[in-house]
Amino acid sequence: MAKKKDLTTELKIKEAARKLFMQKGFAATKTRDIAEEAGLNLALLNYYYRSKEMLFNMIIMESMGEFFSRMALVVNDETTTLEEKFGRMTTEYFDLIKNNPDLPLFIINEGRNPQSDFFSKMKQGVDPRNSFLKKQLVEEIENGKMDATHQMHVMANCIGLILFPFLGAPILKRVIGLEDDEFEKLVGERKELIPVWMTRMFNMK
């Protein structure tokens, strides 16, 4: 008779793996590190999850799958204006990062790893190059309704405005001297301001 698995132990392993994958990336995270973080031995981890790849895929798809499904709805919504899309994208990203504060660092780590297939998997959820958002931006630029030479400048600026405070948090806190509550206030304000800045930056009509 098969041994029954303990859901509490499964949860401990997943939470430990989620923390380490986000902080160090897939390649730099060892199964032994996950076992130690979870307070378990390696044999028990292997009993619950047969491989690091299986554990990684499960966690990343849980963390990112729902987010990209929501983002696909945002960027492919044919009824919203660009400003409304920027606002909804900002909200979705900020909520995701609030619940996964190490996510920006994780994305950078995976981007530096040429063997990582993280981005290929994520593109299955939403591909900005084939989105209605791209079509909308191209039309606005061609019709002279916004000051941009290429739609990717707009997308890159929007993502940069969203991600930089989280990636630059150590600089903002340690160098500039922002306290935690000041940083949280700044981030909250940016959530409202980024859609406004985007429309002004590209002189959208």
Backbone as a chain_set.jsonl record, in Angstrom:
{"seq": "MAKKKDLTTELKIKEAARKLFMQKGFAATKTRDIAEEAGLNLALLNYYYRSKEMLFNMIIMESMGEFFSRMALVVNDETTTLEEKFGRMTTEYFDLIKNNPDLPLFIINEGRNPQSDFFSKMKQGVDPRNSFLKKQLVEEIENGKMDATHQMHVMANCIGLILFPFLGAPILKRVIGLEDDEFEKLVGERKELIPVWMTRMFNMK", "coords": {"N": [[0.847, -1.208, 0.0], [0.611, 2.196, -0.884], [2.49, 4.82, 0.628], [0.962, 7.446, 2.433], [1.079, 10.868, 1.556], [2.16, 13.76, 3.331], [0.431, 16.729, 3.558], [1.269, 19.049, 4.829], [4.038, 18.807, 4.87], [4.532, 18.791, 2.137], [3.755, 21.4, 1.538], [5.639, 22.848, 3.013], [7.969, 22.218, 1.604], [7.398, 23.31, -0.935], [7.127, 26.046, -0.314], [9.697, 26.631, 0.636], [11.196, 26.061, -1.646], [10.067, 27.907, -3.438], [10.917, 30.339, -2.305], [13.75, 30.138, -2.54], [14.135, 29.694, -5.311], [13.159, 32.106, -6.319], [14.966, 33.911, -5.177], [17.521, 33.053, -6.026], [17.362, 31.938, -8.545], [16.823, 29.274, -10.969], [19.076, 27.644, -11.775], [21.07, 28.104, -9.833], [20.016, 27.159, -7.525], [20.04, 24.462, -5.364], [18.876, 21.124, -4.765], [19.518, 20.208, -2.246], [19.782, 22.615, -0.853], [17.129, 23.433, -0.806], [15.97, 21.426, 0.739], [17.261, 21.892, 3.184], [16.346, 24.488, 3.748], [13.668, 23.939, 4.126], [13.805, 22.427, 6.367], [14.08, 19.676, 6.265], [15.132, 16.306, 5.365], [17.135, 15.345, 2.481], [16.322, 13.006, 1.203], [13.647, 12.797, 1.865], [12.614, 15.029, 0.55], [13.066, 14.255, -2.101], [11.328, 12.125, -2.189], [8.845, 13.359, -2.158], [8.955, 15.118, -4.325], [10.07, 14.353, -7.422], [12.108, 15.52, -8.912], [14.175, 18.49, -9.274], [13.443, 20.017, -11.437], [10.753, 19.346, -11.814], [9.604, 20.356, -9.503], [10.23, 23.074, -9.78], [8.852, 23.772, -12.166], [6.214, 23.394, -11.32], [5.932, 25.296, -9.255], [6.57, 27.752, -10.508], [4.653, 27.88, -12.517], [2.395, 27.989, -10.953], [2.811, 30.433, -9.65], [3.087, 32.274, -11.739], [1.354, 31.596, -13.791], [-1.408, 32.262, -13.404], [-1.155, 35.027, -13.28], [-0.217, 35.697, -15.895], [-2.376, 34.878, -17.356], [-4.277, 36.741, -16.588], [-2.985, 39.047, -17.51], [-3.005, 38.589, -20.243], [-5.682, 38.961, -20.81], [-5.824, 41.695, -20.325], [-4.021, 42.944, -22.208], [-5.126, 42.154, -24.565], [-7.615, 43.199, -24.686], [-10.067, 44.661, -26.523], [-11.665, 46.797, -26.024], [-10.693, 48.763, -24.367], [-8.909, 51.859, -23.719], [-5.513, 53.024, -24.417], [-4.458, 54.315, -22.128], [-6.086, 53.236, -20.152], [-5.307, 50.583, -20.366], [-2.584, 50.79, -19.571], [-2.969, 51.483, -16.919], [-4.273, 49.188, -15.874], [-2.326, 47.246, -16.398], [-0.258, 48.171, -14.764], [-1.431, 47.884, -12.224], [-1.785, 45.073, -12.128], [0.897, 44.159, -12.274], [2.024, 45.394, -9.965], [0.517, 44.212, -7.907], [1.252, 41.545, -8.25], [4.04, 41.64, -7.688], [4.002, 42.575, -5.097], [3.05, 40.356, -3.737], [5.031, 38.599, -4.359], [7.876, 39.433, -3.636], [10.538, 38.92, -4.399], [10.452, 38.469, -7.055], [11.248, 40.259, -9.293], [14.075, 40.052, -9.127], [14.375, 37.35, -9.567], [13.521, 37.136, -12.25], [15.55, 38.545, -13.537], [17.754, 36.89, -12.916], [16.985, 34.537, -14.281], [16.962, 35.533, -16.86], [19.654, 35.929, -17.321], [20.589, 33.416, -17.534], [21.449, 31.338, -20.052], [20.479, 28.812, -20.504], [17.979, 28.684, -19.483], [14.499, 28.021, -19.765], [12.458, 29.553, -19.012], [11.301, 31.96, -20.048], [10.321, 31.112, -22.497], [8.28, 29.43, -21.692], [6.635, 31.256, -20.403], [5.852, 32.896, -22.482], [3.949, 31.405, -23.665], [1.725, 32.034, -22.319], [1.185, 34.798, -22.612], [1.926, 36.836, -25.332], [3.399, 39.708, -26.071], [4.099, 40.632, -28.602], [2.242, 39.696, -30.356], [-0.109, 40.784, -29.546], [-3.229, 42.598, -28.988], [-2.66, 45.027, -27.894], [-0.16, 45.732, -29.027], [-0.958, 46.093, -31.703], [-2.694, 48.221, -31.335], [-0.942, 50.217, -30.412], [0.78, 50.515, -32.637], [-1.013, 51.529, -34.541], [-1.776, 53.952, -33.331], [0.667, 55.33, -33.317], [1.278, 55.444, -36.08], [-0.821, 57.009, -36.92], [-0.189, 59.41, -35.851], [-0.947, 59.98, -33.251], [0.46, 59.704, -30.984], [3.692, 60.421, -29.588], [6.069, 58.566, -30.571], [8.602, 56.454, -31.89], [8.63, 53.775, -32.215], [6.726, 50.959, -31.199], [7.848, 49.397, -29.205], [9.354, 51.076, -27.606], [7.43, 52.258, -26.042], [6.306, 50.08, -24.626], [8.619, 49.174, -23.291], [9.265, 51.392, -21.689], [7.038, 51.51, -20.003], [7.189, 49.057, -18.59], [9.693, 49.435, -17.427], [9.229, 51.669, -15.718], [7.527, 50.479, -13.912], [9.005, 48.297, -12.805], [11.501, 49.315, -11.893], [11.554, 50.646, -9.239], [11.31, 48.441, -7.51], [13.472, 46.782, -8.193], [15.446, 48.628, -7.688], [15.268, 49.034, -4.998], [17.214, 48.518, -2.885], [19.061, 50.598, -3.414], [17.476, 52.88, -3.181], [16.792, 52.696, -0.51], [19.2, 52.228, 1.008], [21.144, 53.962, -0.039], [19.912, 56.432, -0.742], [18.345, 56.659, 1.461], [15.673, 56.113, 2.135], [13.11, 55.224, 4.377], [11.37, 52.173, 5.317], [8.563, 52.618, 5.416], [8.364, 54.963, 3.956], [9.232, 54.104, 1.476], [7.198, 52.27, 0.823], [5.048, 54.057, 0.618], [5.89, 55.594, -1.552], [5.879, 53.637, -3.598], [3.15, 53.024, -3.635], [2.087, 55.466, -4.536], [3.187, 55.598, -7.091], [1.808, 53.597, -8.386], [-0.582, 54.79, -9.019], [0.295, 56.944, -10.508], [1.814, 56.145, -12.746], [0.236, 55.405, -15.126], [-0.648, 57.992, -15.834], [1.77, 59.346, -16.249], [2.693, 57.891, -18.447], [0.913, 58.604, -20.518], [1.503, 61.304, -20.751], [4.246, 61.268, -21.283], [4.455, 60.261, -23.876], [2.916, 62.019, -25.179], [0.18, 61.495, -25.707], [-2.773, 61.669, -27.612]], "CA": [[0.0, 0.0, 0.0], [1.446, 3.398, -1.0], [2.526, 5.692, 1.805], [0.21, 8.679, 2.246], [1.933, 12.047, 1.67], [1.719, 14.779, 4.292], [0.257, 17.999, 2.856], [2.071, 20.074, 5.5], [5.413, 18.655, 4.381], [4.524, 19.265, 0.738], [3.676, 22.858, 1.551], [6.944, 23.351, 3.471], [8.927, 22.086, 0.493], [7.056, 24.275, -1.981], [7.431, 27.405, 0.126], [11.158, 26.769, 0.67], [11.661, 26.108, -3.038], [9.633, 29.178, -4.02], [11.796, 31.39, -1.788], [15.106, 30.024, -3.09], [14.092, 29.918, -6.761], [12.979, 33.537, -6.556], [16.16, 34.661, -4.772], [18.758, 32.612, -6.657], [17.152, 31.391, -9.881], [16.755, 27.81, -11.027], [20.367, 26.971, -11.876], [21.876, 28.256, -8.62], [19.33, 26.535, -6.39], [20.277, 23.024, -5.28], [17.84, 20.423, -3.986], [19.965, 20.163, -0.854], [19.442, 23.922, -0.265], [15.675, 23.449, -0.568], [15.713, 20.548, 1.878], [17.716, 22.588, 4.397], [15.433, 25.609, 3.998], [12.397, 23.375, 4.596], [14.041, 21.704, 7.612], [13.844, 18.26, 5.987], [16.292, 15.68, 4.728], [17.067, 15.314, 1.019], [15.567, 11.817, 0.77], [12.215, 13.093, 1.982], [12.275, 15.946, -0.552], [12.999, 13.462, -3.333], [10.126, 11.284, -2.114], [7.684, 14.184, -2.496], [9.124, 15.685, -5.672], [11.094, 13.502, -8.019], [13.229, 16.272, -9.475], [14.131, 19.939, -9.099], [12.71, 20.562, -12.579], [9.323, 19.161, -11.573], [9.237, 21.305, -8.45], [10.333, 24.42, -10.358], [7.745, 23.98, -13.098], [4.973, 23.493, -10.564], [5.904, 26.557, -8.509], [6.542, 28.901, -11.408], [3.369, 27.937, -13.202], [1.424, 28.452, -9.967], [3.045, 31.848, -9.357], [3.014, 33.129, -12.914], [0.312, 31.192, -14.721], [-2.618, 33.064, -13.231], [-0.815, 36.401, -13.629], [-0.168, 35.881, -17.341], [-3.742, 34.749, -17.878], [-4.922, 38.05, -16.392], [-2.338, 40.02, -18.394], [-3.468, 38.33, -21.612], [-6.979, 39.634, -20.938], [-5.59, 43.146, -20.347], [-3.375, 43.427, -23.447], [-5.945, 41.791, -25.74], [-8.945, 43.8, -24.546], [-10.272, 45.587, -27.639], [-12.61, 47.847, -25.632], [-10.063, 49.742, -23.48], [-7.925, 52.788, -24.284], [-4.139, 52.748, -23.994], [-4.281, 54.748, -20.736], [-6.731, 52.225, -19.297], [-4.441, 49.384, -20.363], [-1.413, 51.062, -18.727], [-3.414, 51.43, -15.53], [-4.529, 47.804, -15.469], [-1.04, 46.541, -16.377], [0.456, 48.6, -13.563], [-2.072, 47.239, -11.063], [-1.492, 43.636, -12.142], [2.309, 43.967, -11.925], [2.269, 45.774, -8.577], [-0.073, 43.186, -7.036], [2.08, 40.342, -8.36], [5.319, 41.84, -7.005], [3.719, 42.696, -3.663], [2.921, 38.997, -3.207], [6.267, 37.862, -4.682], [8.846, 40.539, -3.671], [11.814, 38.554, -5.027], [10.21, 38.14, -8.459], [12.106, 40.976, -10.246], [15.422, 39.473, -9.09], [14.268, 36.034, -10.205], [13.448, 37.323, -13.699], [16.897, 38.901, -13.994], [18.588, 35.684, -12.841], [16.629, 33.633, -15.374], [17.364, 36.169, -18.105], [21.107, 35.78, -17.48], [20.906, 31.996, -17.724], [21.092, 30.979, -21.435], [19.83, 27.496, -20.539], [16.644, 28.773, -18.898], [13.376, 28.067, -20.698], [11.396, 30.269, -18.303], [10.602, 32.936, -20.884], [9.567, 30.373, -23.515], [7.041, 28.961, -21.058], [5.779, 32.387, -20.105], [5.295, 33.432, -23.728], [2.77, 30.625, -24.023], [0.587, 32.657, -21.655], [0.899, 36.062, -23.271], [3.019, 37.272, -26.19], [3.1, 41.101, -26.426], [4.32, 40.897, -30.026], [1.032, 39.317, -31.105], [-1.254, 41.235, -28.756], [-3.999, 43.739, -29.478], [-1.938, 46.211, -27.423], [0.822, 46.098, -30.043], [-1.714, 46.613, -32.852], [-3.22, 49.53, -30.927], [0.189, 51.154, -30.368], [1.233, 50.768, -34.016], [-2.004, 52.396, -35.19], [-1.701, 55.294, -32.731], [1.923, 55.946, -33.779], [1.153, 55.727, -37.519], [-1.824, 58.078, -37.105], [0.315, 60.627, -35.217], [-1.664, 60.252, -32.005], [1.412, 59.651, -29.867], [5.063, 60.689, -30.007], [6.967, 57.427, -30.398], [9.074, 55.959, -33.183], [8.428, 52.322, -32.255], [5.868, 50.545, -30.082], [8.622, 48.778, -28.123], [9.758, 52.124, -26.666], [6.312, 52.461, -25.121], [6.231, 48.909, -23.75], [9.81, 49.134, -22.436], [9.158, 52.449, -20.683], [6.009, 51.143, -19.031], [7.737, 47.997, -17.722], [10.778, 50.037, -16.648], [8.648, 52.485, -14.644], [6.939, 49.578, -12.91], [9.961, 47.402, -12.136], [12.702, 49.896, -11.309], [11.571, 50.849, -7.78], [11.504, 47.17, -6.807], [14.861, 46.383, -8.417], [16.326, 49.641, -7.095], [14.939, 49.243, -3.584], [18.41, 48.667, -2.042], [19.649, 51.929, -3.622], [16.565, 53.885, -2.62], [16.777, 52.602, 0.952], [20.523, 52.306, 1.633], [21.92, 55.103, -0.522], [19.126, 57.665, -0.613], [17.931, 56.723, 2.856], [14.235, 55.962, 2.357], [12.671, 54.228, 5.353], [10.438, 51.215, 4.716], [7.234, 53.21, 5.219], [8.483, 55.942, 2.869], [9.309, 53.33, 0.232], [5.861, 51.749, 0.547], [4.236, 55.199, 0.18], [6.356, 55.928, -2.903], [5.391, 52.606, -4.512], [1.696, 53.207, -3.747], [1.83, 56.639, -5.372], [3.548, 55.281, -8.478], [0.747, 52.761, -8.947], [-1.584, 55.703, -9.575], [0.892, 57.949, -11.386], [2.431, 55.62, -13.967], [-0.617, 55.599, -16.331], [-0.656, 59.422, -16.172], [3.087, 59.649, -16.825], [2.805, 57.275, -19.772], [0.169, 59.4, -21.508], [2.22, 62.575, -20.942], [5.567, 60.999, -21.85], [4.343, 60.053, -25.316], [2.02, 63.054, -25.698], [-0.95, 60.789, -26.31], [-3.904, 62.545, -27.891]], "C": [[0.883, 1.26, 0.0], [1.359, 4.258, 0.248], [1.812, 7.0, 1.508], [1.126, 9.882, 2.474], [1.296, 13.085, 2.585], [1.63, 16.135, 3.584], [1.069, 19.112, 3.488], [3.513, 20.019, 5.017], [5.515, 19.134, 2.934], [4.56, 20.782, 0.674], [5.008, 23.472, 2.001], [7.963, 23.323, 2.331], [8.653, 23.134, -0.582], [7.401, 25.702, -1.569], [8.934, 27.645, 0.179], [11.712, 26.897, -0.747], [11.288, 27.432, -3.691], [10.573, 30.305, -3.597], [13.171, 31.337, -2.459], [15.132, 30.226, -4.608], [13.995, 31.41, -7.065], [14.253, 34.311, -6.238], [17.387, 34.319, -5.624], [18.6, 32.165, -8.109], [17.23, 29.877, -9.856], [18.138, 27.172, -10.933], [21.142, 26.993, -10.561], [21.236, 27.619, -7.388], [19.531, 25.024, -6.434], [19.171, 22.379, -4.449], [18.226, 20.34, -2.517], [19.639, 21.479, -0.133], [17.952, 23.979, 0.097], [15.336, 22.602, 0.652], [16.102, 21.235, 3.18], [16.781, 23.732, 4.758], [14.101, 25.119, 4.568], [12.554, 22.636, 5.92], [13.808, 20.212, 7.468], [15.106, 17.636, 5.433], [16.047, 15.522, 3.228], [16.229, 14.136, 0.516], [14.065, 12.08, 0.825], [11.772, 14.038, 0.875], [12.129, 15.164, -1.862], [11.783, 12.543, -3.357], [8.89, 12.089, -2.573], [7.752, 14.723, -3.925], [10.311, 15.003, -6.333], [12.289, 14.271, -8.552], [13.061, 17.77, -9.189], [13.322, 20.574, -10.226], [11.2, 20.484, -12.349], [8.821, 20.177, -10.538], [9.222, 22.739, -8.996], [9.138, 24.71, -11.273], [6.429, 24.182, -12.36], [4.854, 24.857, -9.892], [5.779, 27.758, -9.441], [5.194, 29.007, -12.11], [2.264, 28.377, -12.235], [1.531, 29.962, -9.763], [2.716, 32.737, -10.548], [1.846, 32.817, -13.835], [-0.927, 32.063, -14.64], [-2.366, 34.511, -13.636], [-0.844, 36.604, -15.137], [-1.536, 35.692, -17.986], [-4.466, 36.087, -17.75], [-4.325, 39.094, -17.331], [-2.786, 39.838, -19.843], [-4.818, 39.01, -21.84], [-6.801, 41.143, -21.066], [-5.077, 43.591, -21.719], [-4.185, 43.078, -24.694], [-7.364, 42.341, -25.661], [-9.13, 44.875, -25.626], [-11.191, 46.749, -27.271], [-11.949, 48.95, -24.789], [-9.07, 50.627, -24.23], [-6.524, 52.39, -23.814], [-3.923, 53.158, -22.536], [-4.916, 53.744, -19.779], [-5.889, 50.953, -19.239], [-3.223, 49.609, -19.48], [-1.793, 50.966, -17.244], [-3.626, 50.013, -15.049], [-3.252, 46.996, -15.441], [-0.268, 46.887, -15.115], [-0.117, 47.92, -12.324], [-1.719, 45.759, -10.994], [-0.047, 43.376, -11.724], [2.564, 44.276, -10.448], [1.713, 44.732, -7.614], [0.761, 41.917, -7.057], [3.366, 40.504, -7.545], [5.12, 41.974, -5.496], [3.644, 41.315, -3.02], [4.167, 38.156, -3.441], [7.409, 38.875, -4.777], [10.184, 40.209, -4.325], [11.665, 38.284, -6.522], [11.088, 38.923, -9.435], [13.528, 40.413, -10.297], [15.439, 38.11, -9.767], [14.287, 36.177, -11.725], [14.815, 37.691, -14.26], [17.808, 37.681, -13.986], [18.291, 34.724, -13.98], [17.041, 34.215, -16.719], [18.848, 36.024, -18.39], [21.501, 34.342, -17.774], [20.491, 31.554, -19.131], [20.375, 29.64, -21.538], [18.383, 27.552, -20.044], [15.562, 28.8, -19.98], [12.178, 28.778, -20.068], [10.596, 31.165, -19.24], [9.814, 32.251, -22.012], [8.247, 29.897, -22.945], [6.083, 30.119, -20.819], [5.137, 32.965, -21.357], [4.08, 32.642, -24.196], [1.522, 31.234, -23.402], [0.2, 33.96, -22.316], [2.133, 36.496, -24.069], [2.713, 38.694, -26.666], [3.238, 41.382, -27.919], [3.096, 40.568, -30.867], [-0.234, 39.788, -30.402], [-2.013, 42.367, -29.457], [-3.338, 45.038, -29.041], [-0.92, 46.666, -28.467], [0.122, 46.725, -31.255], [-2.204, 48.03, -32.557], [-2.105, 50.58, -30.927], [0.659, 51.515, -31.777], [0.28, 51.737, -34.71], [-1.927, 53.826, -34.655], [-0.461, 56.033, -33.216], [1.795, 56.352, -35.249], [0.177, 56.872, -37.786], [-1.417, 59.372, -36.405], [-0.379, 60.984, -33.917], [-0.792, 60.055, -30.772], [2.829, 59.806, -30.405], [5.958, 59.503, -29.657], [7.376, 56.945, -31.775], [8.842, 54.463, -33.331], [7.629, 51.912, -31.02], [6.652, 49.952, -28.913], [9.145, 49.815, -27.139], [8.673, 52.313, -25.606], [6.242, 51.305, -24.124], [7.412, 48.889, -22.77], [9.737, 50.196, -21.34], [8.149, 52.094, -19.603], [6.552, 50.092, -18.058], [8.865, 48.547, -16.851], [10.262, 50.863, -15.479], [8.085, 51.609, -13.524], [8.027, 48.868, -12.107], [11.08, 48.119, -11.399], [12.649, 50.098, -9.791], [11.815, 49.563, -7.0], [12.939, 46.681, -6.975], [15.824, 47.347, -7.722], [16.068, 49.896, -5.627], [16.179, 49.363, -2.693], [19.056, 50.048, -2.179], [18.786, 52.993, -2.954], [16.602, 53.878, -1.093], [18.15, 52.863, 1.563], [21.316, 53.538, 1.215], [21.168, 56.407, -0.295], [18.551, 57.801, 0.791], [16.442, 56.633, 3.105], [13.976, 54.902, 3.425], [11.645, 53.316, 4.682], [9.065, 51.834, 4.443], [7.25, 54.251, 4.095], [8.52, 55.225, 1.511], [7.928, 52.805, -0.152], [4.936, 52.858, 0.032], [4.591, 55.574, -1.259], [5.793, 54.94, -3.924], [3.879, 52.755, -4.718], [1.338, 54.385, -4.643], [2.114, 56.337, -6.845], [2.475, 54.438, -9.159], [-0.329, 53.634, -9.601], [-0.988, 56.598, -10.659], [1.406, 57.409, -12.726], [1.526, 55.752, -15.203], [-0.651, 57.057, -16.783], [0.665, 59.8, -16.833], [3.207, 59.098, -18.241], [2.09, 58.105, -20.83], [0.881, 60.719, -21.795], [3.555, 62.355, -21.648], [5.517, 60.896, -23.366], [3.322, 60.999, -25.958], [0.813, 62.435, -26.403], [-2.149, 61.712, -26.441], [-5.233, 61.773, -27.822]], "O": [[1.806, 1.365, 0.808], [0.294, 4.405, 0.847], [2.025, 7.601, 0.455], [1.864, 9.923, 3.458], [0.079, 13.264, 2.611], [2.63, 16.635, 3.07], [1.517, 20.024, 2.793], [4.137, 21.054, 4.783], [6.477, 19.804, 2.561], [5.287, 21.373, -0.125], [5.454, 24.479, 1.451], [8.714, 24.276, 2.125], [9.58, 23.772, -1.08], [7.909, 26.479, -2.377], [9.407, 28.722, -0.184], [12.58, 27.727, -1.016], [12.093, 28.017, -4.416], [10.979, 31.125, -4.42], [13.695, 32.363, -2.894], [16.048, 30.859, -5.132], [14.67, 31.913, -7.963], [14.592, 35.261, -6.944], [18.203, 35.195, -5.912], [19.591, 32.029, -8.827], [17.642, 29.273, -8.865], [18.359, 26.273, -10.122], [21.799, 26.012, -10.211], [21.857, 27.554, -6.328], [19.221, 24.384, -7.438], [18.606, 23.002, -3.55], [17.363, 20.395, -1.641], [19.268, 21.474, 1.041], [17.567, 24.494, 1.146], [14.526, 22.996, 1.491], [15.367, 21.172, 4.165], [16.456, 23.928, 5.929], [13.482, 25.796, 5.39], [11.559, 22.254, 6.536], [13.39, 19.549, 8.418], [16.047, 18.342, 5.07], [14.908, 15.559, 2.764], [15.512, 14.258, -0.477], [13.312, 11.648, -0.047], [10.686, 13.879, 0.319], [11.192, 15.384, -2.629], [11.267, 12.22, -4.427], [8.018, 11.574, -3.272], [6.748, 14.777, -4.635], [11.435, 15.082, -5.836], [13.385, 13.717, -8.635], [11.963, 18.247, -8.903], [12.602, 21.548, -10.007], [10.465, 21.425, -12.648], [7.752, 20.769, -10.691], [8.31, 23.514, -8.704], [8.5, 25.757, -11.166], [5.626, 25.037, -12.732], [3.804, 25.497, -9.952], [4.985, 28.667, -9.197], [4.66, 30.104, -12.276], [1.315, 29.051, -12.635], [0.53, 30.677, -9.709], [2.141, 33.815, -10.393], [1.396, 33.687, -14.582], [-1.436, 32.543, -15.652], [-3.22, 35.155, -14.246], [-1.428, 37.576, -15.617], [-1.824, 36.273, -19.032], [-5.17, 36.518, -18.663], [-5.046, 39.924, -17.885], [-2.93, 40.812, -20.582], [-5.075, 39.562, -22.91], [-7.526, 41.799, -21.814], [-5.632, 44.509, -22.322], [-3.954, 43.646, -25.761], [-8.216, 41.99, -26.476], [-8.422, 45.881, -25.63], [-11.472, 47.6, -28.115], [-12.581, 49.973, -24.524], [-8.473, 50.219, -25.226], [-6.365, 51.54, -22.938], [-3.276, 52.431, -21.783], [-4.357, 53.437, -18.726], [-5.774, 50.324, -18.187], [-2.852, 48.721, -18.712], [-1.038, 50.438, -16.428], [-3.212, 49.661, -13.945], [-3.082, 46.145, -14.568], [0.309, 46.011, -14.471], [0.631, 47.435, -11.475], [-1.391, 45.246, -9.925], [0.216, 42.483, -10.918], [3.24, 43.511, -9.76], [2.355, 44.401, -6.617], [0.962, 41.281, -6.022], [3.739, 39.604, -6.793], [5.964, 41.541, -4.711], [4.112, 41.12, -1.898], [4.347, 37.119, -2.802], [7.878, 39.159, -5.879], [10.895, 41.114, -4.762], [12.634, 37.914, -7.186], [11.642, 38.311, -10.348], [14.119, 40.308, -11.371], [16.397, 37.759, -10.454], [14.984, 35.431, -12.412], [15.203, 37.213, -15.326], [18.553, 37.457, -14.941], [19.206, 34.161, -14.581], [17.427, 33.473, -17.622], [19.265, 35.997, -19.548], [22.621, 34.079, -18.213], [19.297, 31.406, -19.389], [19.73, 29.36, -22.549], [17.645, 26.575, -20.173], [15.687, 29.507, -20.98], [11.042, 28.632, -20.52], [9.365, 31.139, -19.233], [8.768, 32.747, -22.432], [7.216, 29.947, -23.616], [4.873, 29.987, -21.006], [4.014, 33.467, -21.309], [3.285, 33.12, -25.005], [0.407, 31.003, -23.87], [-0.981, 34.208, -22.558], [3.245, 36.52, -23.541], [1.879, 38.885, -27.55], [2.569, 42.271, -28.447], [2.93, 41.1, -31.965], [-1.314, 39.246, -30.639], [-1.508, 42.999, -30.384], [-3.44, 46.047, -29.739], [-0.827, 47.858, -28.761], [0.556, 47.757, -31.767], [-2.139, 48.917, -33.408], [-2.307, 51.703, -31.39], [0.906, 52.684, -32.072], [0.722, 52.661, -35.392], [-2.002, 54.789, -35.418], [-0.524, 57.23, -33.497], [2.159, 57.468, -35.621], [0.33, 57.613, -38.757], [-2.194, 60.326, -36.361], [-0.403, 62.148, -33.519], [-1.257, 60.22, -29.644], [3.136, 59.385, -31.521], [6.534, 59.451, -28.571], [6.593, 57.016, -32.722], [8.855, 53.938, -34.444], [7.831, 52.451, -29.932], [6.194, 49.991, -27.771], [9.364, 49.5, -25.969], [8.967, 52.505, -24.426], [6.131, 51.527, -22.918], [7.239, 48.624, -21.58], [10.104, 49.934, -20.195], [8.381, 52.35, -18.421], [6.393, 50.225, -16.845], [8.988, 48.179, -15.683], [10.792, 50.771, -14.372], [8.16, 51.957, -12.346], [7.979, 48.84, -10.878], [11.572, 47.614, -10.39], [13.613, 49.753, -9.107], [12.454, 49.586, -5.947], [13.555, 46.219, -6.015], [16.878, 46.942, -7.232], [16.584, 50.861, -5.062], [16.207, 50.229, -1.819], [19.542, 50.61, -1.198], [19.284, 53.88, -2.262], [16.462, 54.923, -0.458], [18.266, 53.627, 2.522], [22.069, 54.097, 2.012], [21.706, 57.362, 0.267], [18.298, 58.91, 1.262], [15.974, 57.031, 4.171], [14.552, 53.814, 3.383], [11.117, 53.638, 3.617], [8.474, 51.612, 3.386], [6.266, 54.401, 3.37], [7.922, 55.679, 0.535], [7.532, 52.884, -1.315], [4.137, 52.632, -0.878], [3.711, 55.836, -2.079], [5.295, 55.338, -4.977], [3.387, 52.627, -5.839], [0.388, 54.307, -5.423], [1.375, 56.767, -7.731], [2.261, 54.553, -10.366], [-0.913, 53.255, -10.616], [-1.674, 56.969, -11.612], [1.43, 58.132, -13.722], [2.012, 56.179, -16.25], [-0.679, 57.332, -17.982], [0.682, 60.489, -17.853], [3.755, 59.755, -19.127], [2.615, 58.289, -21.928], [0.874, 61.203, -22.927], [3.952, 63.148, -22.503], [6.412, 61.376, -24.062], [2.916, 60.818, -27.106], [0.473, 62.797, -27.529], [-2.499, 62.44, -25.512], [-6.297, 62.355, -28.031]]}, "num_chains": 1, "name": "protein.A"}
